[in-house]
Amino acid sequence: MKNKLSKKLFLALALIFLIAGISFASEYVDGDVIVVFKHQTPTEGEVNLSSVSLAEAFAELADAEVKETYQELSNSSTGVFTLLHSDKMDAENFAAKLKENPDVLAVSPNYIVKLAALPNESESLFTETNCWGMFNINAPEAWDTNTGSKNVYVAMIDSGVDYTNPDILPNYSENYSSLYSSQKDTHGHGTHVAGIIGAKGNNGIGLAGVNWDVNLIAVNALPNGKGGLSEIIKGIDFVTGLIKSGVNVRAVNLSIEIYMNLEPKYSNFTSNPLWLSLKELDNLNQAVIVVAAGNKGGTIGEYISSAGGYVYPASFTGLNNMISVGAVGPNLHLASFSNSGADIAAPGVAILSTYKQSSSDDSDTVSTKFISGTSMAAPFVSGAAALLASINPNLTAYQIKNILVNGNSRSVSTASSTEKLFNLSEGITYYNNNKAEILSETPSSNSSIQYNNTDESSDDSSGGGGGGCNGFITGIFATVIFLPLAKKFKR
């Protein structure tokens, strides 16, 4: 016999659809909303439904359909993460009518995500002139000590990786890559990011990444350089599941930028699905989350009029293990396109790295390209996180972040900027000179978030970055439908 929803649920749902609308400035996927609704403990005589069944029950009531349920995130203590779609209501009205329901933790339109590049068509070999970024962070000095480990994994939530590139193939993790297993990178951005992190070194061809040996996990969330915020959350869900299953993922690279009309304060973050998904990943304290600062020439945490919003994930606070990365050029000035206010700044102008192979390339040809953007700066830091994890496998994500952020003696050569200039060799020296102190460091708070926080930023730590060049997210769709608590069914 078909179960019936409780009267309380029907009343709650009716109440939701009387709530006034809310306006979202950015573009989004029509009819899509991303929703996080509370877990509930069933009372006597009621059945505790799975997250999938609960999402389907709410969707049926709202005359909508379930497009996706993010199982690993939903298995956490936070709530049930779901993507819903309605043919009857647009995303703004759908999200607005759900937002003030007490059973809804977070709701957002499914903002559109795009990747954008600023490429220079020339190619060249690994030289100090053309690969200035590796020399600028003193990677060759670090390589005298360590060149990486195949026991360490780095996940890139991006456009995938062209694993046929002969400089990528040796370090490509076929076992754990996908989401779209039949698709390799047809855009190029993800392959460029992968080469900075881990192009195979000392193999006599092409280039060398920060790690000569590493396992690169390609999470193809934006197959053709664009997609929805829901795909980014799906990628975070995928990586969270890998870590929980025992895969040694030590860095997650997000070379994306999302501009949302979301004022940066803690109470807004705890009701935002993207922040909640990153918090679940952050709480595991295993992988450093590295995000790009964004390419609009504005400031992290401030409204950027040219983009019509605040940059995310860069403007998020309350995430212990997230690092935002701005971009500098060979003159060590902050690049004109880079948003300022990041944790650190790394090379991001005219960066030569691996690229998608063309149909005319033979099996020994390494396709490369120069690209600029904060998307290129972030993977220098992700690669460094992996290298530190290979030096000491016992380092937590929090400890690695502190080494990467604090182990720099210089600031960028721009008067108005406060970013430290990232230097890999200095970071390793800092670690060697301060091991006891670093190994005793723990986050001030790494427990699950509490939803009764009054507002302001938590003591956890700031972090964030948000953009990328070839693959930055210009407008992410984040539609969240939060159906009222339908977790309780009577027998």
C-alpha positions in Angstrom: 0.0 0.0 0.0 1.3 3.5 -0.9 2.5 5.4 2.2 0.8 8.7 3.0 2.6 11.9 4.2 1.7 13.3 7.6 -0.7 16.2 7.9 2.2 18.2 9.3 4.1 17.8 6.1 1.2 18.9 4.0 0.7 22.0 6.1 4.5 22.8 5.9 4.4 22.5 2.2 1.4 24.7 1.9 3.1 27.3 4.0 6.2 27.3 1.8 4.3 28.1 -1.3 2.8 31.2 0.3 6.2 32.8 1.0 7.1 35.9 -0.9 9.6 35.7 -3.8 13.4 36.4 -3.7 15.4 37.9 -6.5 18.6 36.3 -7.8 20.7 38.5 -10.1 22.8 35.8 -11.8 21.9 33.4 -14.7 20.7 30.0 -13.8 19.4 26.7 -15.3 15.7 27.2 -15.9 13.6 25.4 -13.4 16.5 23.9 -11.4 17.1 24.4 -7.7 19.7 22.9 -5.3 18.3 22.1 -1.9 19.6 20.9 1.4 17.0 19.8 3.8 17.3 18.6 7.4 17.7 15.0 8.5 15.0 13.9 10.9 14.8 11.1 13.4 11.6 9.1 12.9 9.2 8.9 15.8 7.5 5.6 16.9 5.4 4.1 14.1 7.2 6.1 11.3 9.7 5.0 8.7 13.0 6.7 8.2 13.3 7.0 4.4 16.6 7.1 2.5 17.7 10.4 1.1 16.6 9.3 -2.4 13.1 8.3 -1.2 12.8 11.5 0.8 13.8 13.7 -2.2 11.3 11.8 -4.4 8.5 12.3 -1.9 9.1 16.1 -1.8 9.3 16.3 -5.6 6.0 14.5 -6.0 4.3 17.0 -3.7 5.8 19.9 -5.5 4.9 18.5 -9.0 8.7 18.4 -9.7 11.3 15.8 -10.4 14.5 14.7 -8.8 17.4 15.3 -11.1 20.2 14.3 -8.7 20.7 13.3 -5.1 24.3 13.7 -3.8 24.6 10.6 -1.7 28.0 11.0 0.0 27.1 14.5 1.2 23.6 13.4 2.2 25.2 10.6 4.3 26.7 13.3 6.5 25.2 15.0 9.6 24.4 18.1 7.6 21.3 17.2 5.6 20.1 15.8 2.3 21.6 17.4 -0.8 19.3 17.3 -3.8 18.8 18.9 -7.3 15.2 19.3 -8.2 13.5 20.5 -11.4 10.1 22.0 -12.1 8.4 22.6 -15.4 5.7 24.6 -13.7 7.8 27.3 -11.8 11.0 29.2 -12.7 14.0 28.7 -10.5 13.7 32.0 -8.7 10.2 31.5 -7.5 10.8 27.8 -6.7 13.7 28.7 -4.5 12.0 31.6 -3.0 9.0 29.6 -1.9 11.3 27.0 -0.2 13.8 29.4 1.4 12.0 30.3 4.6 10.7 26.8 5.4 12.3 25.8 8.8 13.1 22.4 7.4 15.3 23.8 4.7 18.9 24.4 5.5 20.0 25.8 2.2 18.6 26.7 -1.2 20.0 28.2 -4.3 19.3 28.5 -8.0 21.5 26.3 -10.1 23.8 29.0 -11.4 25.5 28.5 -14.8 29.2 27.7 -14.8 31.6 28.5 -17.6 35.3 28.2 -18.3 37.1 31.0 -20.0 40.6 31.2 -21.4 43.2 33.8 -22.4 45.6 31.7 -24.4 48.7 32.5 -26.4 49.1 30.1 -29.2 52.9 29.7 -29.0 54.5 26.5 -27.7 57.9 25.7 -26.3 60.0 23.4 -24.2 60.8 23.5 -20.5 63.1 26.5 -20.2 63.5 29.1 -17.5 62.1 31.7 -19.9 59.0 29.9 -21.1 58.3 28.0 -17.9 59.1 31.0 -15.6 56.4 30.0 -13.1 58.2 26.8 -12.0 61.5 28.7 -11.6 59.7 31.6 -9.8 58.4 29.3 -7.0 61.9 27.7 -6.8 60.5 24.3 -7.8 63.9 23.0 -9.0 65.4 23.5 -5.5 62.5 21.6 -4.0 63.0 18.8 -6.6 66.5 18.3 -5.2 64.7 16.9 -2.1 61.5 15.3 -3.4 59.6 15.0 -6.7 56.3 13.5 -5.5 54.8 10.2 -4.8 52.4 7.8 -6.6 50.8 7.2 -3.2 49.4 10.8 -3.3 46.2 11.8 -5.2 45.1 15.2 -6.4 41.5 15.7 -7.6 40.7 18.4 -10.2 37.0 19.3 -10.5 37.3 20.8 -14.0 36.7 20.0 -17.6 38.4 16.5 -17.4 41.9 15.5 -18.6 43.1 14.4 -22.0 44.8 11.3 -20.7 46.2 10.6 -24.2 48.7 13.5 -23.7 52.0 11.5 -23.2 53.1 13.9 -20.4 49.9 13.3 -18.5 49.3 9.6 -19.1 51.9 8.3 -16.7 50.3 10.1 -13.8 46.7 9.8 -14.8 44.5 7.8 -12.3 42.2 5.8 -14.5 40.7 3.9 -11.5 39.3 6.9 -9.8 38.7 9.5 -12.5 35.3 10.3 -14.0 31.8 11.2 -13.4 31.7 11.2 -17.1 34.0 8.2 -17.7 33.5 8.1 -21.5 34.5 11.7 -21.9 38.1 13.0 -21.9 38.9 16.7 -21.9 37.7 18.3 -25.1 38.0 21.8 -23.8 41.6 21.9 -22.8 41.4 23.7 -19.4 41.5 20.7 -17.2 44.5 19.2 -19.1 46.3 22.5 -18.6 45.6 22.5 -14.9 46.7 18.9 -14.6 50.1 19.6 -16.3 50.9 22.3 -13.8 50.1 19.9 -10.9 51.7 16.8 -12.3 53.1 16.6 -15.8 55.5 13.7 -15.7 59.1 14.9 -15.0 62.4 13.4 -16.1 60.9 11.5 -19.0 62.7 13.3 -21.7 59.6 14.9 -23.3 57.4 17.9 -22.8 57.3 19.7 -19.5 57.5 18.9 -15.8 54.7 19.6 -13.2 55.2 20.5 -9.6 55.1 16.8 -9.0 56.9 14.5 -11.3 55.1 11.5 -9.7 51.5 11.8 -8.5 48.1 10.4 -9.2 45.8 12.8 -11.0 42.1 12.3 -10.5 40.0 14.0 -13.3 36.5 14.9 -12.1 34.9 16.0 -15.3 32.2 18.3 -13.9 32.3 20.8 -16.9 32.7 18.5 -19.9 32.6 21.3 -22.5 33.8 24.2 -20.4 30.4 25.0 -18.9 27.8 23.5 -16.7 25.7 24.1 -13.6 26.7 24.6 -10.0 25.0 21.3 -9.4 27.8 19.6 -11.3 30.4 21.2 -9.1 28.5 19.9 -6.0 28.3 16.5 -7.7 32.1 16.6 -8.1 32.5 17.5 -4.4 30.2 14.6 -3.5 32.3 12.3 -5.7 35.6 13.3 -4.1 34.1 13.1 -0.6 33.1 9.6 -1.3 36.6 8.7 -2.5 38.2 10.0 0.6 35.7 8.2 2.8 36.5 5.0 0.9 40.2 5.4 1.8 41.7 7.1 -1.4 44.6 9.3 -0.3 43.3 12.5 -1.9 45.5 15.4 -0.5 44.4 18.3 -2.6 41.3 19.3 -4.5 41.8 21.9 -7.2 38.9 24.2 -8.1 40.0 26.6 -10.8 36.5 28.2 -11.1 34.8 31.5 -10.2 31.2 32.0 -9.4 29.6 35.4 -9.0 26.6 35.4 -6.8 24.6 38.1 -5.1 25.3 36.6 -1.7 26.7 39.0 0.9 29.7 37.4 2.6 28.7 36.7 6.1 28.5 33.5 8.0 24.8 33.2 8.4 24.5 33.4 4.6 27.1 30.7 4.1 25.4 28.2 6.4 22.3 28.4 4.2 24.2 28.1 0.9 24.5 24.6 -0.6 28.0 25.1 -2.1 29.4 26.2 1.2 27.7 23.2 3.0 29.2 20.8 0.5 32.7 22.3 0.9 32.3 22.1 4.6 31.6 18.4 4.5 34.8 17.9 2.5 36.7 20.3 4.8 35.6 18.4 7.9 37.5 15.3 6.8 40.7 17.3 7.2 42.6 15.3 4.6 42.6 17.3 1.4 43.5 21.0 1.0 40.8 22.8 -1.0 42.6 25.2 -3.4 40.4 27.8 -5.2 41.2 30.5 -7.7 40.7 34.1 -6.8 38.9 35.1 -10.0 39.6 37.1 -13.0 37.5 40.3 -12.7 40.2 42.6 -11.2 38.0 43.2 -8.1 38.5 42.2 -4.5 37.5 39.0 -2.7 34.8 39.6 -0.2 33.6 42.8 -1.9 30.9 43.4 -4.5 32.4 43.4 -8.0 30.1 45.5 -10.2 31.6 44.3 -13.5 30.6 40.8 -12.5 27.3 41.6 -10.8 28.1 39.8 -7.5 30.7 38.6 -5.0 33.2 36.0 -6.1 32.9 32.5 -4.8 34.2 30.1 -3.5 36.9 32.7 -2.8 34.8 34.8 -0.5 33.7 31.9 1.7 35.0 31.9 5.3 34.7 29.2 8.0 36.6 26.6 6.0 39.8 25.5 7.8 41.5 23.9 4.8 40.7 26.2 1.9 43.3 28.5 0.2 42.5 31.2 -2.3 45.1 32.0 -4.9 45.6 35.2 -6.9 47.8 35.5 -10.0 51.1 37.3 -10.6 53.2 37.8 -13.7 57.0 37.5 -14.2 57.3 41.1 -12.7 55.8 39.7 -9.5 53.0 42.3 -9.6 49.5 41.1 -9.2 48.0 40.5 -12.6 45.6 43.2 -13.8 42.8 40.6 -14.2 43.3 38.9 -10.8 41.0 39.6 -8.0 42.9 40.8 -5.0 42.7 39.8 -1.3 43.6 36.1 -1.8 45.6 34.1 0.8 48.6 33.8 -1.5 49.5 34.7 -5.1 51.2 32.3 -7.6 52.3 32.5 -11.2 49.3 33.0 -13.5 50.4 35.0 -16.5 51.5 33.2 -19.7 51.8 29.8 -18.1 53.0 27.0 -20.4 51.4 23.6 -19.6 50.0 20.5 -21.2 46.9 20.8 -23.4 44.5 18.6 -25.2 46.0 16.6 -28.1 45.0 17.4 -31.6 44.0 14.7 -34.1 47.3 15.2 -36.0 49.5 14.6 -32.9 51.4 11.3 -32.8 51.8 9.2 -29.6 55.1 11.0 -28.7 53.9 14.5 -29.3 53.2 16.5 -26.1 50.6 19.2 -26.9 51.2 22.4 -24.8 49.8 25.9 -24.7 50.4 29.2 -22.9 47.3 30.3 -20.8 46.8 33.1 -18.3 44.4 33.3 -15.3 43.9 32.6 -11.7 42.9 29.1 -12.9 46.6 28.6 -13.6 47.8 30.0 -10.3 45.7 27.6 -8.2 47.3 24.3 -9.5 50.8 25.5 -8.5 49.5 25.5 -4.9 47.6 22.2 -5.3 50.8 20.6 -6.7 52.7 21.9 -3.7 50.2 20.5 -1.3 50.7 17.1 -2.9 54.4 17.4 -2.7 54.3 18.2 1.0 52.0 15.2 1.5 54.7 13.0 -0.2 57.4 14.4 2.1 55.3 13.7 5.3 52.2 11.5 4.7 51.0 12.2 8.3 50.4 16.0 7.7 46.8 16.9 8.0 45.1 19.3 5.4 45.1 22.0 8.0 48.9 21.6 8.6 49.6 21.6 4.9 47.6 24.8 4.4 49.5 26.6 7.2 52.8 25.6 5.6 51.7 26.8 2.2 50.3 30.1 3.5 52.8 31.0 6.2 56.0 29.7 4.5 56.5 32.7 2.3 58.7 35.7 3.2 57.7 38.1 0.4 54.5 39.9 -0.6 53.5 40.7 -4.2 55.1 43.8 -5.6 51.9 45.8 -5.7 51.3 48.4 -3.1 47.5 47.8 -2.7 47.9 44.0 -2.5 48.4 42.0 0.7 48.9 38.5 -0.8 52.1 36.6 0.1 54.1 35.6 -2.9 54.0 31.8 -3.1 57.4 30.0 -3.0 57.6 26.2 -2.8 61.2 26.0 -1.7 60.6 28.5 1.2 57.6 26.5 2.3 59.6 23.3 2.6 62.3 25.2 4.5 59.6 26.7 6.8 58.3 23.2 7.5 61.8 21.7 8.2 62.5 24.6 10.6 59.2 24.5 12.5 58.2 20.8 12.4 57.3 20.5 16.1 55.1 23.5 16.1 53.5 22.7 12.8 52.7 19.0 13.7 51.0 20.2 16.9 48.6 22.6 15.0 44.9 21.7 14.8 41.9 23.7 13.7 40.3 25.8 16.3 37.0 24.1 15.3 36.7 21.2 12.9 33.3 19.8 13.9 30.1 19.9 12.0 28.6 23.3 11.8 25.9 24.5 14.0 22.9 26.2 12.4 22.1 28.5 15.3 25.1 30.7 14.7 23.9 34.3 15.0 26.0 35.5 12.1 29.5 36.6 11.8 32.4 34.7 10.6 33.4 31.6 12.6 36.8 31.3 14.1 37.6 28.5 11.8 39.7 30.3 9.2 39.2 32.1 6.0 40.0 30.8 2.6 38.7 30.6 -0.8 39.4 31.5 -4.4 37.2 31.7 -7.2 38.3 32.0 -10.7 40.3 30.6 -13.4 41.5 31.5 -16.8 40.7 28.8 -19.3 38.4 27.3 -16.9 36.9 29.9 -14.7 33.3 29.8 -13.9 31.8 33.0 -15.1 28.2 32.4 -14.1 27.3 29.3 -12.1 23.8 28.0 -12.0 22.9 27.0 -8.5 19.2 26.2 -8.3 18.2 24.5 -5.1 14.8 23.2 -4.3 14.3 22.5 -0.7 11.2 20.5 -0.1 9.9 20.5 3.4 10.7 17.6 5.6 9.2 14.6 4.0 11.4 12.2 5.8 8.5 10.8 8.0 6.0 8.4 6.6 3.4 6.7 8.6 3.2 3.0 8.3 
